[in-house]
Amino acid sequence: MTLDTVTIDTVRPADLDDLLTSVAGLFMEDGGRFDATMDTSWPARGGAAYYTDLIDDDTCLLVLARDGDATLGHLVGKLAAPDDLRTVAVAVLESIRVDPAARNAGVGTALVGHFFDWARANGAHHASVSAFAANEGAQRFYVRHGFTPMSVTLRTSL
């Protein structure tokens, strides 16, 4: 695989299985590793209905990174319109994953670049993303792409 042969394709209904496979990988690698309360079976149980609803939503971006027929990763983004609290539109990077075999080759950067282009074209003034505090690799990736820490969520067991 070379970055020259990688495409970023909009998810269509026929691509749903490829998206769900990538999302399931993210849940196992990220959620299952950093949050013991996360139900890692959600992509298989609820993912198809959730993402099917987003496919035709103009405020959502669902894309797959591919090299030929091989799916290398995915990105899901959403637009949060201005409201009574926020005065500008914000693009939220909800989910991103690159297959471990394709990491460190620019695929994640291509996905984030596509997300930024989509966000700008749709009037977003800012972009946001969340990462687990223990996932230092993801945080380094986001910082390299211009994200800076804005808030911290604290949690305790009861």
C-alpha positions as a Markdown table, in Angstrom:
| # | Residue | x | y | z |
|---|---|---|---|---|
| 1 | Met | 0.0 | 0.0 | 0.0 |
| 2 | Thr | 1.2 | 3.5 | -0.8 |
| 3 | Leu | -0.7 | 6.7 | 0.0 |
| 4 | Asp | -1.0 | 7.3 | -3.8 |
| 5 | Thr | -3.4 | 4.4 | -4.1 |
| 6 | Val | -5.5 | 5.3 | -1.0 |
| 7 | Thr | -9.0 | 6.7 | -1.6 |
| 8 | Ile | -11.4 | 8.3 | 0.8 |
| 9 | Asp | -14.9 | 7.2 | -0.2 |
| 10 | Thr | -18.3 | 8.3 | 1.2 |
| 11 | Val | -20.1 | 5.4 | 2.9 |
| 12 | Arg | -23.1 | 4.1 | 0.9 |
| 13 | Pro | -25.5 | 1.4 | 2.1 |
| 14 | Ala | -23.5 | -1.3 | 0.4 |
| 15 | Asp | -20.4 | -0.2 | 2.4 |
| 16 | Leu | -22.1 | -0.7 | 5.8 |
| 17 | Asp | -20.4 | -4.0 | 6.6 |
| 18 | Asp | -17.0 | -2.5 | 5.9 |
| 19 | Leu | -17.8 | 0.4 | 8.2 |
| 20 | Leu | -19.0 | -1.8 | 10.9 |
| 21 | Thr | -15.9 | -4.0 | 10.8 |
| 22 | Ser | -13.7 | -0.9 | 11.2 |
| 23 | Val | -15.9 | 0.5 | 14.0 |
| 24 | Ala | -15.8 | -2.9 | 15.8 |
| 25 | Gly | -12.0 | -2.8 | 15.6 |
| 26 | Leu | -12.1 | 0.6 | 17.2 |
| 27 | Phe | -14.4 | -0.5 | 20.0 |
| 28 | Met | -12.0 | -3.5 | 20.8 |
| 29 | Glu | -8.8 | -1.5 | 20.5 |
| 30 | Asp | -9.8 | 1.7 | 22.1 |
| 31 | Gly | -13.1 | 1.5 | 24.1 |
| 32 | Gly | -12.5 | -2.1 | 25.4 |
| 33 | Arg | -8.9 | -1.2 | 26.4 |
| 34 | Phe | -9.5 | 2.1 | 28.1 |
| 35 | Asp | -13.1 | 1.9 | 29.4 |
| 36 | Ala | -14.1 | -1.3 | 31.2 |
| 37 | Thr | -17.8 | -0.1 | 31.2 |
| 38 | Met | -18.0 | 0.1 | 27.4 |
| 39 | Asp | -20.1 | -2.6 | 25.6 |
| 40 | Thr | -17.7 | -3.7 | 22.9 |
| 41 | Ser | -20.5 | -5.7 | 21.2 |
| 42 | Trp | -22.5 | -2.5 | 20.4 |
| 43 | Pro | -21.3 | -2.3 | 16.7 |
| 44 | Ala | -22.7 | -5.8 | 16.1 |
| 45 | Arg | -25.9 | -5.1 | 18.0 |
| 46 | Gly | -26.8 | -1.4 | 17.3 |
| 47 | Gly | -24.2 | -0.2 | 14.7 |
| 48 | Ala | -26.2 | -1.0 | 11.6 |
| 49 | Ala | -29.2 | 0.9 | 12.6 |
| 50 | Tyr | -27.2 | 3.9 | 14.0 |
| 51 | Tyr | -25.0 | 4.3 | 10.9 |
| 52 | Thr | -27.8 | 3.6 | 8.4 |
| 53 | Asp | -29.6 | 6.6 | 9.9 |
| 54 | Leu | -26.5 | 8.7 | 9.4 |
| 55 | Ile | -25.7 | 7.8 | 5.8 |
| 56 | Asp | -28.2 | 10.2 | 4.2 |
| 57 | Asp | -27.9 | 12.9 | 7.0 |
| 58 | Asp | -26.3 | 16.0 | 5.4 |
| 59 | Thr | -24.9 | 17.0 | 8.8 |
| 60 | Cys | -22.9 | 13.8 | 9.0 |
| 61 | Leu | -19.8 | 12.5 | 7.3 |
| 62 | Leu | -19.1 | 8.8 | 7.0 |
| 63 | Val | -16.0 | 7.8 | 5.0 |
| 64 | Leu | -13.8 | 4.8 | 4.4 |
| 65 | Ala | -10.2 | 4.9 | 3.5 |
| 66 | Arg | -9.5 | 2.2 | 0.9 |
| 67 | Asp | -6.7 | 0.8 | -1.1 |
| 68 | Gly | -8.4 | -1.0 | -3.9 |
| 69 | Asp | -10.9 | -3.3 | -2.3 |
| 70 | Ala | -9.2 | -3.3 | 1.1 |
| 71 | Thr | -10.7 | -1.1 | 3.8 |
| 72 | Leu | -7.9 | 0.6 | 5.7 |
| 73 | Gly | -10.1 | 2.6 | 8.1 |
| 74 | His | -13.0 | 5.0 | 8.7 |
| 75 | Leu | -14.0 | 8.4 | 10.0 |
| 76 | Val | -17.4 | 9.6 | 11.3 |
| 77 | Gly | -18.0 | 13.3 | 11.7 |
| 78 | Lys | -21.0 | 15.4 | 12.7 |
| 79 | Leu | -21.8 | 19.0 | 12.5 |
| 80 | Ala | -23.1 | 20.7 | 15.6 |
| 81 | Ala | -25.0 | 23.8 | 14.5 |
| 82 | Pro | -24.9 | 27.1 | 16.5 |
| 83 | Asp | -27.4 | 27.2 | 19.3 |
| 84 | Asp | -28.3 | 29.2 | 22.4 |
| 85 | Leu | -25.0 | 28.1 | 24.0 |
| 86 | Arg | -22.5 | 28.0 | 21.1 |
| 87 | Thr | -22.4 | 30.8 | 18.6 |
| 88 | Val | -20.6 | 29.0 | 15.8 |
| 89 | Ala | -20.9 | 25.6 | 14.1 |
| 90 | Val | -18.5 | 22.9 | 15.3 |
| 91 | Ala | -17.5 | 19.8 | 13.4 |
| 92 | Val | -17.2 | 16.9 | 15.8 |
| 93 | Leu | -14.9 | 14.0 | 14.9 |
| 94 | Glu | -16.9 | 11.2 | 16.5 |
| 95 | Ser | -14.9 | 8.2 | 15.4 |
| 96 | Ile | -11.7 | 7.4 | 13.5 |
| 97 | Arg | -9.7 | 4.3 | 13.1 |
| 98 | Val | -6.9 | 3.1 | 10.8 |
| 99 | Asp | -6.3 | -0.7 | 10.6 |
| 100 | Pro | -3.1 | -1.5 | 12.5 |
| 101 | Ala | -1.4 | -2.8 | 9.3 |
| 102 | Ala | -1.9 | 0.6 | 7.6 |
| 103 | Arg | -0.8 | 2.8 | 10.5 |
| 104 | Asn | 2.0 | 5.3 | 10.2 |
| 105 | Ala | 1.5 | 5.6 | 6.4 |
| 106 | Gly | -0.5 | 8.8 | 6.3 |
| 107 | Val | -4.0 | 7.2 | 6.2 |
| 108 | Gly | -5.1 | 8.8 | 9.4 |
| 109 | Thr | -3.8 | 12.2 | 8.2 |
| 110 | Ala | -5.7 | 11.7 | 4.9 |
| 111 | Leu | -8.9 | 11.0 | 6.8 |
| 112 | Val | -8.5 | 14.0 | 9.1 |
| 113 | Gly | -7.7 | 16.2 | 6.1 |
| 114 | His | -10.9 | 15.1 | 4.4 |
| 115 | Phe | -12.8 | 15.8 | 7.6 |
| 116 | Phe | -11.4 | 19.3 | 7.9 |
| 117 | Asp | -12.2 | 20.0 | 4.2 |
| 118 | Trp | -15.8 | 18.8 | 4.8 |
| 119 | Ala | -16.1 | 20.8 | 8.0 |
| 120 | Arg | -15.0 | 24.0 | 6.3 |
| 121 | Ala | -17.2 | 23.5 | 3.3 |
| 122 | Asn | -20.2 | 23.1 | 5.7 |
| 123 | Gly | -19.5 | 26.3 | 7.7 |
| 124 | Ala | -17.8 | 24.9 | 10.8 |
| 125 | His | -15.5 | 27.3 | 12.6 |
| 126 | His | -14.0 | 24.8 | 14.9 |
| 127 | Ala | -13.4 | 21.0 | 15.1 |
| 128 | Ser | -13.4 | 18.9 | 18.2 |
| 129 | Val | -12.5 | 15.3 | 19.1 |
| 130 | Ser | -12.5 | 13.3 | 22.3 |
| 131 | Ala | -9.9 | 10.8 | 23.3 |
| 132 | Phe | -9.4 | 8.6 | 26.4 |
| 133 | Ala | -7.0 | 10.2 | 28.8 |
| 134 | Ala | -4.9 | 7.0 | 28.9 |
| 135 | Asn | -4.7 | 6.9 | 25.0 |
| 136 | Glu | -1.6 | 9.0 | 24.7 |
| 137 | Gly | -1.0 | 7.8 | 21.1 |
| 138 | Ala | -4.4 | 9.1 | 20.0 |
| 139 | Gln | -3.8 | 12.4 | 21.8 |
| 140 | Arg | -0.4 | 12.8 | 20.1 |
| 141 | Phe | -2.0 | 12.2 | 16.7 |
| 142 | Tyr | -4.7 | 14.8 | 17.3 |
| 143 | Val | -2.2 | 17.4 | 18.6 |
| 144 | Arg | -0.1 | 16.9 | 15.4 |
| 145 | His | -3.3 | 17.8 | 13.5 |
| 146 | Gly | -3.9 | 21.0 | 15.4 |
| 147 | Phe | -6.2 | 19.9 | 18.1 |
| 148 | Thr | -5.5 | 21.3 | 21.6 |
| 149 | Pro | -6.9 | 20.2 | 25.0 |
| 150 | Met | -10.0 | 22.1 | 25.9 |
| 151 | Ser | -11.7 | 20.3 | 28.8 |
| 152 | Val | -11.1 | 17.3 | 31.1 |
| 153 | Thr | -13.8 | 14.9 | 32.1 |
| 154 | Leu | -13.3 | 13.3 | 35.6 |
| 155 | Arg | -15.1 | 10.1 | 36.7 |
| 156 | Thr | -15.4 | 8.1 | 39.8 |
| 157 | Ser | -16.9 | 4.7 | 40.6 |
| 158 | Leu | -19.8 | 4.7 | 43.0 |
